[in-house]
Every structure is written in C-alpha cells, then in structure tokens.
C-alpha cells in the first residue's frame, strides 16, 4: 500500500519536473555564407550561477554603414529550463571614457532551455570604440 | 525557565520580521532592474528600452546619412497614443532626439511643429526676425519627419494579465513623403500583480 502511494508520488514529481523542462531544438544552414568577425573578450564573473546557466559563447563586431560599432553576443542556455536575465551595454570613447549622458537601457530577456541566441546593440555615437555588457539574473 | 528565554527572543524577532516587510524610500537607477514593473501601465524602463532599441536601428540603418547637407534636420510629427492611459509621448521622442543629436547624425527643429505650433515660440520669433532682417531665408526645412503610434493590447487568462505595448515609429522623407525607415518595438509584460524588479 505504502509502496503504491510512494510510486504515485514519484510519478507525479517526475511529471512535474519534466513539465518545467522547456528545451529547444533548432536547425540552420550548414554552409554559412556570412563570416562573423569574432573578437577576443575579457570576462569578469561574480555570479557563477548565472554564468553556469547562461554562458557567453562568443562576441563578434562589425561597423555599420554610418560608422557605428555594432556588437553581437552569442549566448547559450546550458540548462534544460527557461532562464531570465537582464543585460545592458556600456560604451566607451577612444580615450576610455564611458558615455554616460544617456540612460542605459536595462533589457530584460529570456532564453529557453538549450537555446543558443544572440543579443546585439549599436554604439550610440561613431566615437564609441569599446564596450562592456553586464548581465544580471532576474 | 524555557519561557523566560524563548519569550524575549520571540518578542525581539517579531518587530524585526515585521520591519523586513517594508522598504524605506531610497534611490534606484532609473529604468534599472530594481524598477517597479506594472502590467497595465507603460513604465519608465519600457520607454527607455523602446527608445534605445529604435534609436539603434535608426542609426544603424544609415538613412540619416542620406541627405545632401548633413547633419539631417528632423521634425517631430504626431505620435498617436492608442493605449488606455494618458501618455506623454516626449518620454519616448525626447530620448530619441537626445540620442540622434549625440550621434551627430541629425538635429531636431524646435521651431516647426505639427499644425504650425513651435516647441520653442521664442526661437521661432527670433528666426523669423533674422530672416526678415537679412532678406534671406536661413531656415533649413526638415529633411525628415518622425511620426508614430503607441498601441496597447491587453489580454487576461484567469488571474494572469498580459499587456503588449507596441511602439511604432516612421521616418518620412519630407521631400518625397515616403517612409524611409520604420521601427517597431514590442514589450510584453505578464503576471498577476505588480512587482519590484524585473
């Protein structure tokens, strides 16, 4: 009798856990036409929990036709469940001074389990040469 | 004996626990992740996010560079509010104006407005006076106008409410009347009640 109840509970728990899992499959063209210009990145990790769940795969950049630096970051959710986080870009001029006149947009975002996604931003002025992106778990 | 130890501890713990429920007024970063999030209203972080996203798209598109005499001159046209709340559209447009000005790609006129109304009447008066005195029209007409709409789409399922705010902007070439750039940013919020933080 007790074993029956235990098995029912275990089954319900398993169903509940699998219901939370929200992993993603994807397909893309194998022969890529575009070539990403990957750049070397420097990371500072203080939230190992977030970094372990949502990892930065790589960073690439390009210049727009108007001379603005565009940065794209590839993220990977290494877990099987949805992860929520926020990020914002900081931009720096050629002399290393941060552009602080505009209120930075804190962008809430989410990434499905196992999903690989890109986030990107364009520098606010052509004078911006460097950037930093900050992530925080929601 | 037990009561003599436990009761004072409990008595001290209750106010501490009660005190933990509220927060004293404090400053937070505008639009930061500790901002209040409400479902039925556009919050400041929504305006910041929409303006930032659309400004990035506008600057990256390069349309502001396609003028004979750069920087481009921009006039702000009508931003229609189709939400169920009172909205000051400057919360959106001012951020875009500041950003394009700082980018060096465009200047916004404050002497030309919708229906002939100037944002800065004194500047308009002085401009007309200068034009009259010099007998030459120095005023540059706008290269582009910026118009748009803010739409709210609200739905509910049981106790869960969801609102999608769609911020739509069009940049029109003032010479041809054709929209040369269009941007849309949708922000969706869902929940059963308002919260502090994202």
HADDOCK unambig.tbl for C-alpha pairs under 7 A between the chains (distance, minus, plus):
assign (segid A and resid 64 and name CA) (segid B and resid 60 and name CA) 5.72 0.50 0.50
assign (segid A and resid 65 and name CA) (segid B and resid 62 and name CA) 6.01 0.50 0.50
assign (segid A and resid 66 and name CA) (segid B and resid 60 and name CA) 6.65 0.50 0.50
assign (segid A and resid 66 and name CA) (segid B and resid 62 and name CA) 5.23 0.50 0.50
assign (segid A and resid 66 and name CA) (segid B and resid 65 and name CA) 6.87 0.50 0.50
assign (segid A and resid 68 and name CA) (segid B and resid 60 and name CA) 6.91 0.50 0.50
assign (segid A and resid 105 and name CA) (segid B and resid 31 and name CA) 6.91 0.50 0.50
assign (segid A and resid 105 and name CA) (segid B and resid 48 and name CA) 5.60 0.50 0.50
assign (segid A and resid 105 and name CA) (segid B and resid 49 and name CA) 5.16 0.50 0.50
assign (segid A and resid 105 and name CA) (segid B and resid 52 and name CA) 6.43 0.50 0.50
assign (segid A and resid 106 and name CA) (segid B and resid 31 and name CA) 6.55 0.50 0.50
assign (segid A and resid 106 and name CA) (segid B and resid 32 and name CA) 5.74 0.50 0.50
assign (segid A and resid 106 and name CA) (segid B and resid 33 and name CA) 6.60 0.50 0.50
assign (segid A and resid 107 and name CA) (segid B and resid 49 and name CA) 6.50 0.50 0.50
assign (segid A and resid 108 and name CA) (segid B and resid 198 and name CA) 6.89 0.50 0.50
assign (segid A and resid 121 and name CA) (segid B and resid 56 and name CA) 6.85 0.50 0.50
assign (segid A and resid 122 and name CA) (segid B and resid 56 and name CA) 5.37 0.50 0.50
assign (segid A and resid 122 and name CA) (segid B and resid 60 and name CA) 6.86 0.50 0.50
assign (segid A and resid 124 and name CA) (segid B and resid 99 and name CA) 6.75 0.50 0.50
assign (segid A and resid 124 and name CA) (segid B and resid 103 and name CA) 5.93 0.50 0.50
assign (segid A and resid 125 and name CA) (segid B and resid 102 and name CA) 6.65 0.50 0.50
assign (segid A and resid 125 and name CA) (segid B and resid 103 and name CA) 4.26 0.50 0.50
assign (segid A and resid 126 and name CA) (segid B and resid 103 and name CA) 6.77 0.50 0.50
assign (segid A and resid 138 and name CA) (segid B and resid 198 and name CA) 5.84 0.50 0.50
